[in-house]
Amino acid sequence: MTDTTARVDQPVPGAPEAQNAAEAAAPADSTAALAKEAADLKDRLLRTLAEMENLRRRTEKEIADARVYGISAFARDILAVADSMDRALKALDSEIRANADAGVKALLDGVELTERELLKVMEKHGIARIEPQGQKFDPNLHQAMFEVPDPSVSAGTVVQVVQPGYKIGERVLRPALVGIAKGGAKAATGDSAANDNAGAPG
């Protein structure tokens, strides 16, 4: 019977060196994997923080807009009341007012006071009236209804306001309906006006 113990206990040539190399490589691989995982987690954290900051800013803007523009639908409805009062007052010329009796004058004064109070309350809530008479036509604020031949003013100048417009905050609730001048002289620029003055005799 042969003895196998000696054979089992005999060291395999080169085995300790390979094992040591594997053990040395394992920590290096583990460190690299941990570093990669840490970098991924850091990237995800930074992205999440950026998204949260963007969400916070959007929410703040939406809250601010809701505070300013939340009454837009109500404001549009109340404009009809303001228009009716304005038309009622304009329907009575100065001669009718002068000849009216005390009761009618008191009624007109009450209507004018109510209109002023209504406009004051609207302004308090950020609703401003657009009165473009004499201003240059602005398609962002005005809607042209017709043109008026008037050489005495620059072309494109608002010469008649059919219906006043209104803004709420920076948004237009309703553009002003206007008539604009046609065929007048072009508006002089500052440079050309300065040159004309320089050439004029003293």
CNS distance restraints for C-alpha pairs under 8 A (distance, minus, plus):
assign (resid   3 and name CA) (resid   7 and name CA) 7.97 0.50 0.50
assign (resid   4 and name CA) (resid   8 and name CA) 6.39 0.50 0.50
assign (resid   5 and name CA) (resid   9 and name CA) 6.18 0.50 0.50
assign (resid   6 and name CA) (resid  10 and name CA) 6.07 0.50 0.50
assign (resid  11 and name CA) (resid  15 and name CA) 7.74 0.50 0.50
assign (resid  14 and name CA) (resid  18 and name CA) 6.56 0.50 0.50
assign (resid  15 and name CA) (resid  19 and name CA) 6.23 0.50 0.50
assign (resid  16 and name CA) (resid  20 and name CA) 6.08 0.50 0.50
assign (resid  17 and name CA) (resid  21 and name CA) 6.20 0.50 0.50
assign (resid  18 and name CA) (resid  22 and name CA) 6.21 0.50 0.50
assign (resid  19 and name CA) (resid  23 and name CA) 6.12 0.50 0.50
assign (resid  20 and name CA) (resid  24 and name CA) 6.10 0.50 0.50
assign (resid  21 and name CA) (resid  25 and name CA) 6.14 0.50 0.50
assign (resid  22 and name CA) (resid  26 and name CA) 6.15 0.50 0.50
assign (resid  23 and name CA) (resid  27 and name CA) 7.18 0.50 0.50
assign (resid  24 and name CA) (resid  28 and name CA) 7.03 0.50 0.50
assign (resid  25 and name CA) (resid  29 and name CA) 6.28 0.50 0.50
assign (resid  26 and name CA) (resid  30 and name CA) 6.13 0.50 0.50
assign (resid  27 and name CA) (resid  31 and name CA) 6.00 0.50 0.50
assign (resid  28 and name CA) (resid  32 and name CA) 6.24 0.50 0.50
assign (resid  29 and name CA) (resid  33 and name CA) 6.16 0.50 0.50
assign (resid  30 and name CA) (resid  34 and name CA) 6.13 0.50 0.50
assign (resid  31 and name CA) (resid  35 and name CA) 6.06 0.50 0.50
assign (resid  32 and name CA) (resid  36 and name CA) 6.16 0.50 0.50
assign (resid  33 and name CA) (resid  37 and name CA) 6.12 0.50 0.50
assign (resid  34 and name CA) (resid  38 and name CA) 6.03 0.50 0.50
assign (resid  35 and name CA) (resid  39 and name CA) 6.15 0.50 0.50
assign (resid  36 and name CA) (resid  40 and name CA) 6.17 0.50 0.50
assign (resid  37 and name CA) (resid  41 and name CA) 6.13 0.50 0.50
assign (resid  38 and name CA) (resid  42 and name CA) 6.06 0.50 0.50
assign (resid  39 and name CA) (resid  43 and name CA) 6.12 0.50 0.50
assign (resid  40 and name CA) (resid  44 and name CA) 6.18 0.50 0.50
assign (resid  41 and name CA) (resid  45 and name CA) 6.04 0.50 0.50
assign (resid  42 and name CA) (resid  46 and name CA) 6.15 0.50 0.50
assign (resid  43 and name CA) (resid  47 and name CA) 6.19 0.50 0.50
assign (resid  44 and name CA) (resid  48 and name CA) 6.07 0.50 0.50
assign (resid  45 and name CA) (resid  49 and name CA) 6.13 0.50 0.50
assign (resid  46 and name CA) (resid  50 and name CA) 6.14 0.50 0.50
assign (resid  47 and name CA) (resid  51 and name CA) 6.13 0.50 0.50
assign (resid  48 and name CA) (resid  52 and name CA) 6.10 0.50 0.50
assign (resid  49 and name CA) (resid  53 and name CA) 6.17 0.50 0.50
assign (resid  50 and name CA) (resid  54 and name CA) 6.20 0.50 0.50
assign (resid  51 and name CA) (resid  55 and name CA) 6.05 0.50 0.50
assign (resid  52 and name CA) (resid  56 and name CA) 6.09 0.50 0.50
assign (resid  53 and name CA) (resid  57 and name CA) 6.27 0.50 0.50
assign (resid  54 and name CA) (resid  58 and name CA) 6.13 0.50 0.50
assign (resid  55 and name CA) (resid  59 and name CA) 6.00 0.50 0.50
assign (resid  56 and name CA) (resid  60 and name CA) 6.16 0.50 0.50
assign (resid  57 and name CA) (resid  61 and name CA) 6.19 0.50 0.50
assign (resid  58 and name CA) (resid  62 and name CA) 6.08 0.50 0.50
assign (resid  59 and name CA) (resid  63 and name CA) 6.10 0.50 0.50
assign (resid  60 and name CA) (resid  64 and name CA) 6.16 0.50 0.50
assign (resid  61 and name CA) (resid  65 and name CA) 6.00 0.50 0.50
assign (resid  62 and name CA) (resid  66 and name CA) 5.96 0.50 0.50
assign (resid  63 and name CA) (resid  67 and name CA) 6.17 0.50 0.50
assign (resid  64 and name CA) (resid  68 and name CA) 6.35 0.50 0.50
assign (resid  65 and name CA) (resid  69 and name CA) 5.56 0.50 0.50
assign (resid  65 and name CA) (resid  70 and name CA) 7.24 0.50 0.50
assign (resid  66 and name CA) (resid  70 and name CA) 4.61 0.50 0.50
assign (resid  68 and name CA) (resid 125 and name CA) 7.87 0.50 0.50
assign (resid  68 and name CA) (resid 126 and name CA) 7.21 0.50 0.50
assign (resid  68 and name CA) (resid 168 and name CA) 7.62 0.50 0.50
assign (resid  68 and name CA) (resid 169 and name CA) 6.65 0.50 0.50
assign (resid  69 and name CA) (resid 168 and name CA) 6.95 0.50 0.50
assign (resid  69 and name CA) (resid 169 and name CA) 7.38 0.50 0.50
assign (resid  71 and name CA) (resid  75 and name CA) 5.92 0.50 0.50
assign (resid  72 and name CA) (resid  76 and name CA) 6.17 0.50 0.50
assign (resid  72 and name CA) (resid 168 and name CA) 7.40 0.50 0.50
assign (resid  72 and name CA) (resid 173 and name CA) 7.32 0.50 0.50
assign (resid  73 and name CA) (resid  77 and name CA) 6.48 0.50 0.50
assign (resid  74 and name CA) (resid  78 and name CA) 6.24 0.50 0.50
assign (resid  75 and name CA) (resid  79 and name CA) 6.32 0.50 0.50
assign (resid  75 and name CA) (resid 122 and name CA) 7.99 0.50 0.50
assign (resid  75 and name CA) (resid 127 and name CA) 7.70 0.50 0.50
assign (resid  75 and name CA) (resid 173 and name CA) 7.99 0.50 0.50
assign (resid  76 and name CA) (resid  80 and name CA) 7.48 0.50 0.50
assign (resid  76 and name CA) (resid 173 and name CA) 6.71 0.50 0.50
assign (resid  76 and name CA) (resid 174 and name CA) 7.85 0.50 0.50
assign (resid  77 and name CA) (resid  81 and name CA) 7.70 0.50 0.50
assign (resid  78 and name CA) (resid  82 and name CA) 6.65 0.50 0.50
assign (resid  79 and name CA) (resid  83 and name CA) 6.08 0.50 0.50
assign (resid  80 and name CA) (resid  84 and name CA) 6.17 0.50 0.50
assign (resid  81 and name CA) (resid  85 and name CA) 6.34 0.50 0.50
assign (resid  82 and name CA) (resid  86 and name CA) 6.15 0.50 0.50
assign (resid  82 and name CA) (resid 115 and name CA) 6.86 0.50 0.50
assign (resid  82 and name CA) (resid 118 and name CA) 7.35 0.50 0.50
assign (resid  82 and name CA) (resid 119 and name CA) 7.79 0.50 0.50
assign (resid  83 and name CA) (resid  87 and name CA) 6.10 0.50 0.50
assign (resid  83 and name CA) (resid 163 and name CA) 7.97 0.50 0.50
assign (resid  84 and name CA) (resid  88 and name CA) 6.10 0.50 0.50
assign (resid  85 and name CA) (resid  89 and name CA) 6.28 0.50 0.50
assign (resid  85 and name CA) (resid 111 and name CA) 7.23 0.50 0.50
assign (resid  85 and name CA) (resid 115 and name CA) 6.48 0.50 0.50
assign (resid  86 and name CA) (resid  90 and name CA) 6.23 0.50 0.50
assign (resid  86 and name CA) (resid 115 and name CA) 7.54 0.50 0.50
assign (resid  87 and name CA) (resid  91 and name CA) 6.04 0.50 0.50
assign (resid  88 and name CA) (resid  92 and name CA) 7.23 0.50 0.50
assign (resid  89 and name CA) (resid 108 and name CA) 7.52 0.50 0.50
assign (resid  89 and name CA) (resid 111 and name CA) 7.72 0.50 0.50
assign (resid  89 and name CA) (resid 112 and name CA) 7.39 0.50 0.50
assign (resid  92 and name CA) (resid  96 and name CA) 6.06 0.50 0.50
assign (resid  92 and name CA) (resid  97 and name CA) 6.67 0.50 0.50
assign (resid  93 and name CA) (resid  97 and name CA) 6.44 0.50 0.50
assign (resid  94 and name CA) (resid  98 and name CA) 6.05 0.50 0.50
assign (resid  95 and name CA) (resid  99 and name CA) 6.27 0.50 0.50
assign (resid  96 and name CA) (resid 100 and name CA) 5.99 0.50 0.50
assign (resid  97 and name CA) (resid 105 and name CA) 6.82 0.50 0.50
assign (resid 100 and name CA) (resid 104 and name CA) 5.86 0.50 0.50
assign (resid 100 and name CA) (resid 105 and name CA) 6.16 0.50 0.50
assign (resid 101 and name CA) (resid 105 and name CA) 6.27 0.50 0.50
assign (resid 102 and name CA) (resid 106 and name CA) 6.10 0.50 0.50
assign (resid 103 and name CA) (resid 107 and name CA) 6.27 0.50 0.50
assign (resid 104 and name CA) (resid 108 and name CA) 6.19 0.50 0.50
assign (resid 105 and name CA) (resid 109 and name CA) 6.09 0.50 0.50
assign (resid 106 and name CA) (resid 110 and name CA) 6.16 0.50 0.50
assign (resid 107 and name CA) (resid 111 and name CA) 6.27 0.50 0.50
assign (resid 108 and name CA) (resid 112 and name CA) 6.15 0.50 0.50
assign (resid 109 and name CA) (resid 113 and name CA) 6.08 0.50 0.50
assign (resid 110 and name CA) (resid 114 and name CA) 6.10 0.50 0.50
assign (resid 111 and name CA) (resid 115 and name CA) 6.16 0.50 0.50
assign (resid 112 and name CA) (resid 116 and name CA) 6.22 0.50 0.50
assign (resid 113 and name CA) (resid 117 and name CA) 6.15 0.50 0.50
assign (resid 114 and name CA) (resid 118 and name CA) 6.06 0.50 0.50
assign (resid 115 and name CA) (resid 119 and name CA) 6.22 0.50 0.50
assign (resid 116 and name CA) (resid 120 and name CA) 6.09 0.50 0.50
assign (resid 117 and name CA) (resid 121 and name CA) 6.18 0.50 0.50
assign (resid 118 and name CA) (resid 122 and name CA) 6.21 0.50 0.50
assign (resid 119 and name CA) (resid 123 and name CA) 6.12 0.50 0.50
assign (resid 120 and name CA) (resid 124 and name CA) 6.19 0.50 0.50
assign (resid 121 and name CA) (resid 125 and name CA) 6.57 0.50 0.50
assign (resid 122 and name CA) (resid 126 and name CA) 6.51 0.50 0.50
assign (resid 122 and name CA) (resid 127 and name CA) 5.00 0.50 0.50
assign (resid 122 and name CA) (resid 128 and name CA) 7.03 0.50 0.50
assign (resid 123 and name CA) (resid 127 and name CA) 4.75 0.50 0.50
assign (resid 123 and name CA) (resid 128 and name CA) 5.45 0.50 0.50
assign (resid 126 and name CA) (resid 167 and name CA) 7.93 0.50 0.50
assign (resid 126 and name CA) (resid 168 and name CA) 5.39 0.50 0.50
assign (resid 126 and name CA) (resid 169 and name CA) 5.67 0.50 0.50
assign (resid 127 and name CA) (resid 166 and name CA) 6.64 0.50 0.50
assign (resid 127 and name CA) (resid 167 and name CA) 5.55 0.50 0.50
assign (resid 127 and name CA) (resid 168 and name CA) 4.43 0.50 0.50
assign (resid 127 and name CA) (resid 169 and name CA) 6.87 0.50 0.50
assign (resid 128 and name CA) (resid 166 and name CA) 5.54 0.50 0.50
assign (resid 128 and name CA) (resid 167 and name CA) 5.19 0.50 0.50
assign (resid 128 and name CA) (resid 168 and name CA) 6.33 0.50 0.50
assign (resid 129 and name CA) (resid 164 and name CA) 6.81 0.50 0.50
assign (resid 129 and name CA) (resid 165 and name CA) 5.90 0.50 0.50
assign (resid 129 and name CA) (resid 166 and name CA) 4.48 0.50 0.50
assign (resid 129 and name CA) (resid 167 and name CA) 6.46 0.50 0.50
assign (resid 130 and name CA) (resid 141 and name CA) 7.81 0.50 0.50
assign (resid 130 and name CA) (resid 164 and name CA) 5.79 0.50 0.50
assign (resid 130 and name CA) (resid 165 and name CA) 4.67 0.50 0.50
assign (resid 130 and name CA) (resid 166 and name CA) 5.22 0.50 0.50
assign (resid 130 and name CA) (resid 167 and name CA) 7.02 0.50 0.50
assign (resid 130 and name CA) (resid 175 and name CA) 7.89 0.50 0.50
assign (resid 130 and name CA) (resid 176 and name CA) 6.57 0.50 0.50
assign (resid 131 and name CA) (resid 161 and name CA) 7.64 0.50 0.50
assign (resid 131 and name CA) (resid 164 and name CA) 5.83 0.50 0.50
assign (resid 131 and name CA) (resid 165 and name CA) 6.94 0.50 0.50
assign (resid 131 and name CA) (resid 176 and name CA) 7.51 0.50 0.50
assign (resid 132 and name CA) (resid 136 and name CA) 7.86 0.50 0.50
assign (resid 132 and name CA) (resid 137 and name CA) 7.96 0.50 0.50
assign (resid 132 and name CA) (resid 142 and name CA) 7.93 0.50 0.50
assign (resid 132 and name CA) (resid 158 and name CA) 6.55 0.50 0.50
assign (resid 132 and name CA) (resid 161 and name CA) 7.19 0.50 0.50
assign (resid 132 and name CA) (resid 164 and name CA) 7.92 0.50 0.50
assign (resid 132 and name CA) (resid 176 and name CA) 7.55 0.50 0.50
assign (resid 133 and name CA) (resid 158 and name CA) 5.47 0.50 0.50
assign (resid 133 and name CA) (resid 159 and name CA) 5.97 0.50 0.50
assign (resid 133 and name CA) (resid 160 and name CA) 6.31 0.50 0.50
assign (resid 133 and name CA) (resid 161 and name CA) 6.29 0.50 0.50
assign (resid 134 and name CA) (resid 157 and name CA) 6.00 0.50 0.50
assign (resid 134 and name CA) (resid 158 and name CA) 5.13 0.50 0.50
assign (resid 134 and name CA) (resid 159 and name CA) 5.79 0.50 0.50
assign (resid 135 and name CA) (resid 157 and name CA) 5.66 0.50 0.50
assign (resid 135 and name CA) (resid 158 and name CA) 5.53 0.50 0.50
assign (resid 136 and name CA) (resid 156 and name CA) 5.91 0.50 0.50
assign (resid 136 and name CA) (resid 157 and name CA) 4.48 0.50 0.50
assign (resid 136 and name CA) (resid 158 and name CA) 6.01 0.50 0.50
assign (resid 137 and name CA) (resid 142 and name CA) 6.61 0.50 0.50
assign (resid 137 and name CA) (resid 156 and name CA) 5.56 0.50 0.50
assign (resid 137 and name CA) (resid 157 and name CA) 5.65 0.50 0.50
assign (resid 137 and name CA) (resid 158 and name CA) 5.81 0.50 0.50
assign (resid 137 and name CA) (resid 180 and name CA) 7.12 0.50 0.50
assign (resid 138 and name CA) (resid 142 and name CA) 5.57 0.50 0.50
assign (resid 139 and name CA) (resid 143 and name CA) 6.26 0.50 0.50
assign (resid 139 and name CA) (resid 144 and name CA) 8.00 0.50 0.50
assign (resid 140 and name CA) (resid 175 and name CA) 7.63 0.50 0.50
assign (resid 141 and name CA) (resid 165 and name CA) 7.52 0.50 0.50
assign (resid 141 and name CA) (resid 172 and name CA) 6.80 0.50 0.50
assign (resid 141 and name CA) (resid 175 and name CA) 5.06 0.50 0.50
assign (resid 141 and name CA) (resid 176 and name CA) 6.48 0.50 0.50
assign (resid 142 and name CA) (resid 165 and name CA) 7.47 0.50 0.50
assign (resid 142 and name CA) (resid 175 and name CA) 4.83 0.50 0.50
assign (resid 142 and name CA) (resid 176 and name CA) 4.65 0.50 0.50
assign (resid 142 and name CA) (resid 177 and name CA) 6.04 0.50 0.50
assign (resid 142 and name CA) (resid 178 and name CA) 6.66 0.50 0.50
assign (resid 143 and name CA) (resid 175 and name CA) 5.94 0.50 0.50
assign (resid 143 and name CA) (resid 176 and name CA) 5.91 0.50 0.50
assign (resid 143 and name CA) (resid 177 and name CA) 4.93 0.50 0.50
assign (resid 143 and name CA) (resid 178 and name CA) 6.08 0.50 0.50
assign (resid 144 and name CA) (resid 177 and name CA) 6.05 0.50 0.50
assign (resid 144 and name CA) (resid 178 and name CA) 5.05 0.50 0.50
assign (resid 144 and name CA) (resid 179 and name CA) 5.71 0.50 0.50
assign (resid 144 and name CA) (resid 180 and name CA) 6.73 0.50 0.50
assign (resid 145 and name CA) (resid 177 and name CA) 6.28 0.50 0.50
assign (resid 145 and name CA) (resid 178 and name CA) 5.71 0.50 0.50
assign (resid 145 and name CA) (resid 179 and name CA) 5.61 0.50 0.50
assign (resid 146 and name CA) (resid 178 and name CA) 7.32 0.50 0.50
assign (resid 146 and name CA) (resid 179 and name CA) 4.95 0.50 0.50
assign (resid 146 and name CA) (resid 180 and name CA) 6.61 0.50 0.50
assign (resid 147 and name CA) (resid 179 and name CA) 5.47 0.50 0.50
assign (resid 147 and name CA) (resid 180 and name CA) 4.92 0.50 0.50
assign (resid 147 and name CA) (resid 181 and name CA) 5.68 0.50 0.50
assign (resid 147 and name CA) (resid 182 and name CA) 5.75 0.50 0.50
assign (resid 148 and name CA) (resid 159 and name CA) 7.68 0.50 0.50
assign (resid 148 and name CA) (resid 179 and name CA) 6.58 0.50 0.50
assign (resid 148 and name CA) (resid 180 and name CA) 5.89 0.50 0.50
assign (resid 148 and name CA) (resid 181 and name CA) 4.81 0.50 0.50
assign (resid 148 and name CA) (resid 182 and name CA) 5.54 0.50 0.50
assign (resid 149 and name CA) (resid 181 and name CA) 5.77 0.50 0.50
assign (resid 149 and name CA) (resid 182 and name CA) 4.77 0.50 0.50
assign (resid 149 and name CA) (resid 183 and name CA) 6.01 0.50 0.50
assign (resid 149 and name CA) (resid 184 and name CA) 7.42 0.50 0.50
assign (resid 150 and name CA) (resid 181 and name CA) 5.60 0.50 0.50
assign (resid 150 and name CA) (resid 182 and name CA) 6.15 0.50 0.50
assign (resid 150 and name CA) (resid 183 and name CA) 6.62 0.50 0.50
assign (resid 150 and name CA) (resid 184 and name CA) 5.84 0.50 0.50
assign (resid 151 and name CA) (resid 155 and name CA) 7.83 0.50 0.50
assign (resid 151 and name CA) (resid 181 and name CA) 7.82 0.50 0.50
assign (resid 151 and name CA) (resid 182 and name CA) 7.47 0.50 0.50
assign (resid 151 and name CA) (resid 183 and name CA) 5.96 0.50 0.50
assign (resid 151 and name CA) (resid 184 and name CA) 3.79 0.50 0.50
assign (resid 151 and name CA) (resid 185 and name CA) 6.39 0.50 0.50
assign (resid 152 and name CA) (resid 184 and name CA) 6.23 0.50 0.50
assign (resid 152 and name CA) (resid 185 and name CA) 7.61 0.50 0.50
assign (resid 153 and name CA) (resid 157 and name CA) 6.85 0.50 0.50
assign (resid 153 and name CA) (resid 181 and name CA) 6.94 0.50 0.50
assign (resid 153 and name CA) (resid 184 and name CA) 5.51 0.50 0.50
assign (resid 153 and name CA) (resid 185 and name CA) 6.67 0.50 0.50
assign (resid 154 and name CA) (resid 181 and name CA) 6.93 0.50 0.50
assign (resid 154 and name CA) (resid 182 and name CA) 7.96 0.50 0.50
assign (resid 154 and name CA) (resid 183 and name CA) 7.79 0.50 0.50
assign (resid 154 and name CA) (resid 184 and name CA) 4.78 0.50 0.50
assign (resid 154 and name CA) (resid 185 and name CA) 4.85 0.50 0.50
assign (resid 154 and name CA) (resid 186 and name CA) 5.13 0.50 0.50
assign (resid 154 and name CA) (resid 187 and name CA) 5.45 0.50 0.50
assign (resid 155 and name CA) (resid 180 and name CA) 7.53 0.50 0.50
assign (resid 155 and name CA) (resid 181 and name CA) 5.10 0.50 0.50
assign (resid 155 and name CA) (resid 182 and name CA) 5.03 0.50 0.50
assign (resid 155 and name CA) (resid 183 and name CA) 5.61 0.50 0.50
assign (resid 155 and name CA) (resid 184 and name CA) 4.62 0.50 0.50
assign (resid 155 and name CA) (resid 185 and name CA) 6.10 0.50 0.50
assign (resid 155 and name CA) (resid 186 and name CA) 5.94 0.50 0.50
assign (resid 155 and name CA) (resid 187 and name CA) 7.62 0.50 0.50
assign (resid 156 and name CA) (resid 180 and name CA) 5.50 0.50 0.50
assign (resid 156 and name CA) (resid 181 and name CA) 5.32 0.50 0.50
assign (resid 156 and name CA) (resid 182 and name CA) 6.50 0.50 0.50
assign (resid 157 and name CA) (resid 180 and name CA) 5.38 0.50 0.50
assign (resid 157 and name CA) (resid 181 and name CA) 5.34 0.50 0.50
assign (resid 158 and name CA) (resid 178 and name CA) 6.42 0.50 0.50
assign (resid 158 and name CA) (resid 179 and name CA) 5.90 0.50 0.50
assign (resid 158 and name CA) (resid 180 and name CA) 4.41 0.50 0.50
assign (resid 158 and name CA) (resid 181 and name CA) 6.36 0.50 0.50
assign (resid 159 and name CA) (resid 178 and name CA) 7.55 0.50 0.50
assign (resid 159 and name CA) (resid 179 and name CA) 5.89 0.50 0.50
assign (resid 159 and name CA) (resid 180 and name CA) 5.41 0.50 0.50
assign (resid 159 and name CA) (resid 181 and name CA) 6.11 0.50 0.50
assign (resid 160 and name CA) (resid 178 and name CA) 5.60 0.50 0.50
assign (resid 160 and name CA) (resid 179 and name CA) 4.91 0.50 0.50
assign (resid 160 and name CA) (resid 180 and name CA) 6.86 0.50 0.50
assign (resid 161 and name CA) (resid 176 and name CA) 7.15 0.50 0.50
assign (resid 161 and name CA) (resid 177 and name CA) 6.09 0.50 0.50
assign (resid 161 and name CA) (resid 178 and name CA) 4.49 0.50 0.50
assign (resid 161 and name CA) (resid 179 and name CA) 6.39 0.50 0.50
assign (resid 162 and name CA) (resid 176 and name CA) 7.60 0.50 0.50
assign (resid 162 and name CA) (resid 177 and name CA) 5.26 0.50 0.50
assign (resid 162 and name CA) (resid 178 and name CA) 5.38 0.50 0.50
assign (resid 162 and name CA) (resid 179 and name CA) 7.29 0.50 0.50
assign (resid 163 and name CA) (resid 176 and name CA) 5.68 0.50 0.50
assign (resid 163 and name CA) (resid 177 and name CA) 5.01 0.50 0.50
assign (resid 163 and name CA) (resid 178 and name CA) 7.05 0.50 0.50
assign (resid 164 and name CA) (resid 175 and name CA) 7.51 0.50 0.50
assign (resid 164 and name CA) (resid 176 and name CA) 4.65 0.50 0.50
assign (resid 164 and name CA) (resid 177 and name CA) 6.53 0.50 0.50
assign (resid 165 and name CA) (resid 172 and name CA) 7.95 0.50 0.50
assign (resid 165 and name CA) (resid 173 and name CA) 7.49 0.50 0.50
assign (resid 165 and name CA) (resid 174 and name CA) 5.16 0.50 0.50
assign (resid 165 and name CA) (resid 175 and name CA) 4.60 0.50 0.50
assign (resid 165 and name CA) (resid 176 and name CA) 3.70 0.50 0.50
assign (resid 165 and name CA) (resid 177 and name CA) 7.08 0.50 0.50
assign (resid 166 and name CA) (resid 172 and name CA) 6.23 0.50 0.50
assign (resid 166 and name CA) (resid 173 and name CA) 5.40 0.50 0.50
assign (resid 166 and name CA) (resid 174 and name CA) 5.29 0.50 0.50
assign (resid 166 and name CA) (resid 175 and name CA) 6.57 0.50 0.50
assign (resid 166 and name CA) (resid 176 and name CA) 7.27 0.50 0.50
assign (resid 167 and name CA) (resid 171 and name CA) 5.61 0.50 0.50
assign (resid 167 and name CA) (resid 172 and name CA) 4.31 0.50 0.50
assign (resid 167 and name CA) (resid 173 and name CA) 4.98 0.50 0.50
assign (resid 167 and name CA) (resid 174 and name CA) 6.86 0.50 0.50
assign (resid 168 and name CA) (resid 172 and name CA) 6.26 0.50 0.50
assign (resid 168 and name CA) (resid 173 and name CA) 6.18 0.50 0.50
assign (resid 188 and name CA) (resid 192 and name CA) 6.36 0.50 0.50
assign (resid 188 and name CA) (resid 193 and name CA) 6.14 0.50 0.50
assign (resid 189 and name CA) (resid 193 and name CA) 6.13 0.50 0.50
assign (resid 190 and name CA) (resid 194 and name CA) 6.12 0.50 0.50
assign (resid 191 and name CA) (resid 195 and name CA) 6.21 0.50 0.50
assign (resid 192 and name CA) (resid 196 and name CA) 6.15 0.50 0.50
assign (resid 193 and name CA) (resid 197 and name CA) 6.24 0.50 0.50
assign (resid 194 and name CA) (resid 198 and name CA) 6.14 0.50 0.50
assign (resid 195 and name CA) (resid 199 and name CA) 6.25 0.50 0.50
assign (resid 196 and name CA) (resid 200 and name CA) 6.24 0.50 0.50
